Amino acid sequence: MELQSLNVLQWRGTDLPAAFPERAADPETWVIQTCQRRVAVLFGPGAAGALERARQQFPADGALEHLSGAAAYAFLLRCCCGLESKLVAETEIFGQIKQAWRQFCASGGPLVRRLSPWVQQLFQDAKEVRAQFLGNLGSISYGSQVRRLLGEEASTGPTLLVGAGQIAQSVAPWLAGSEVWIWNRTRQRAQELALELAKRSPERPVRVIEAGVEAELAAWREAAQVVVCVPPDPACDAARLAARQARGRGGRIIHLGAGAEGAPPWNNLPEFVSLSELFEMLQSHSEVRRRQLERARSACLEKGLLRNLSAHSSHPHSWEDLAAFHAV
């Protein structure tokens, strides 16, 4: 099936993903949701009805962009390469998109069969673009930036990681220092993350904090630095701030859940860094980096045009290929 049948809806509003309306899964729409965006991918004839259903999965008060054909493919390729992320060229997004595809494949719907050859090609192109244009940019990820911000402070005492979701999972392996403490509202998820860290670095001490409020606040008082990977919560944050101030000593607080508006209870603390501040720090890219990113974006566009021209000659189209693809 030709690339012209590919359609993408992407949200450019300011709503958090958690605010998106929850609706039943549509077998004719592959939805990619990350910590920064929601994208709906459709493919095949008669997509008008599926497009309208997909539009209902987004808020009605923001900018919803519709791309098709080569432009849609180039956009998805830029997403895979981290070129559409606020943290430009970050690496976690590729794994998130692959995981979203694996989950969608489990549905076994007709869209899986139609879309699979193109997704295989998309992932291959993403690897090529990253290797050719982004491979020598250094490590670009939330975790690498958190490690850089903590610096030598990471060795002064335990680092408390608040949360065990997507961002926390990507940051946790980068936390160096004497000990990592993990607190999450659901303790089981914190334990799962701790087990994963133990597999990667058996020599690093990891402690799971009890799920209760008192245990969390005690960790806030005792930890040398804190990395927050949950959204701002005015009620909880007031108690956390009080516990931190009761500590009586400094220590960096990095809040990856606080966006452009920051987190009001914390903004006046000199040791506080919000996610938006982290983005601002990265805007001072060198000219070499800027040129590399521009070349990478151009390569994504060229790949989209190329795939559109060679639709009948460069893709495997059998259902059996899907099993092999799951190993990617």
Secondary structure in CASP SS format (residue, H / E / C, confidence):
PFRMAT SS
TARGET T0000
AUTHOR 0000-0000-0000
METHOD secondary structure of the structure
MODEL  1
M C 1.00
E C 1.00
L H 1.00
Q H 1.00
S H 1.00
L E 1.00
N E 1.00
V E 1.00
L E 1.00
Q E 1.00
W E 1.00
R C 1.00
G C 1.00
T C 1.00
D C 1.00
L C 1.00
P H 1.00
A H 1.00
A H 1.00
F C 1.00
P C 1.00
E C 1.00
R C 1.00
A C 1.00
A C 1.00
D C 1.00
P C 1.00
E C 1.00
T C 1.00
W E 1.00
V E 1.00
I E 1.00
Q E 1.00
T C 1.00
C C 1.00
Q C 1.00
R C 1.00
R E 1.00
V E 1.00
A E 1.00
V E 1.00
L E 1.00
F E 1.00
G C 1.00
P C 1.00
G C 1.00
A H 1.00
A H 1.00
G H 1.00
A H 1.00
L H 1.00
E H 1.00
R H 1.00
A H 1.00
R H 1.00
Q C 1.00
Q C 1.00
F C 1.00
P C 1.00
A C 1.00
D C 1.00
G C 1.00
A C 1.00
L E 1.00
E E 1.00
H E 1.00
L E 1.00
S E 1.00
G H 1.00
A H 1.00
A H 1.00
A H 1.00
Y H 1.00
A H 1.00
F H 1.00
L H 1.00
L H 1.00
R H 1.00
C H 1.00
C H 1.00
C C 1.00
G C 1.00
L C 1.00
E C 1.00
S C 1.00
K C 1.00
L C 1.00
V C 1.00
A C 1.00
E C 1.00
T C 1.00
E H 1.00
I H 1.00
F H 1.00
G H 1.00
Q H 1.00
I H 1.00
K H 1.00
Q H 1.00
A H 1.00
W H 1.00
R H 1.00
Q H 1.00
F H 1.00
C H 1.00
A C 1.00
S C 1.00
G C 1.00
G C 1.00
P H 1.00
L H 1.00
V H 1.00
R H 1.00
R H 1.00
L H 1.00
S H 1.00
P H 1.00
W H 1.00
V H 1.00
Q H 1.00
Q H 1.00
L H 1.00
F H 1.00
Q H 1.00
D H 1.00
A H 1.00
K H 1.00
E H 1.00
V H 1.00
R H 1.00
A H 1.00
Q H 1.00
F H 1.00
L H 1.00
G C 1.00
N C 1.00
L C 1.00
G C 1.00
S C 1.00
I C 1.00
S C 1.00
Y H 1.00
G H 1.00
S H 1.00
Q H 1.00
V H 1.00
R H 1.00
R H 1.00
L H 1.00
L H 1.00
G H 1.00
E H 1.00
E H 1.00
A H 1.00
S H 1.00
T C 1.00
G C 1.00
P C 1.00
T E 1.00
L E 1.00
L E 1.00
V E 1.00
G C 1.00
A C 1.00
G C 1.00
Q H 1.00
I H 1.00
A H 1.00
Q H 1.00
S H 1.00
V H 1.00
A H 1.00
P H 1.00
W H 1.00
L C 1.00
A C 1.00
G C 1.00
S C 1.00
E C 1.00
V E 1.00
W E 1.00
I E 1.00
W E 1.00
N C 1.00
R C 1.00
T C 1.00
R H 1.00
Q H 1.00
R H 1.00
A H 1.00
Q H 1.00
E H 1.00
L H 1.00
A H 1.00
L H 1.00
E H 1.00
L H 1.00
A H 1.00
K H 1.00
R H 1.00
S C 1.00
P C 1.00
E C 1.00
R C 1.00
P C 1.00
V E 1.00
R E 1.00
V E 1.00
I C 1.00
E C 1.00
A C 1.00
G C 1.00
V H 1.00
E H 1.00
A H 1.00
E H 1.00
L H 1.00
A H 1.00
A H 1.00
W H 1.00
R H 1.00
E H 1.00
A C 1.00
A C 1.00
Q E 1.00
V E 1.00
V E 1.00
V E 1.00
C C 1.00
V C 1.00
P C 1.00
P C 1.00
D C 1.00
P H 1.00
A H 1.00
C H 1.00
D H 1.00
A H 1.00
A H 1.00
R H 1.00
L H 1.00
A H 1.00
A H 1.00
R H 1.00
Q H 1.00
A H 1.00
R H 1.00
G C 1.00
R C 1.00
G C 1.00
G C 1.00
R C 1.00
I E 1.00
I E 1.00
H E 1.00
L C 1.00
G C 1.00
A C 1.00
G C 1.00
A C 1.00
E C 1.00
G C 1.00
A C 1.00
P C 1.00
P C 1.00
W C 1.00
N C 1.00
N C 1.00
L C 1.00
P C 1.00
E C 1.00
F E 1.00
V E 1.00
S E 1.00
L H 1.00
S H 1.00
E H 1.00
L H 1.00
F H 1.00
E H 1.00
M H 1.00
L C 1.00
Q C 1.00
S C 1.00
H C 1.00
S C 1.00
E H 1.00
V H 1.00
R H 1.00
R H 1.00
R H 1.00
Q H 1.00
L H 1.00
E H 1.00
R H 1.00
A H 1.00
R H 1.00
S H 1.00
A H 1.00
C H 1.00
L H 1.00
E H 1.00
K H 1.00
G H 1.00
L H 1.00
L H 1.00
R H 1.00
N H 1.00
L H 1.00
S C 1.00
A C 1.00
H C 1.00
S C 1.00
S C 1.00
H C 1.00
P C 1.00
H C 1.00
S C 1.00
W C 1.00
E C 1.00
D H 1.00
L H 1.00
A H 1.00
A H 1.00
F H 1.00
H C 1.00
A C 1.00
V C 1.00
END
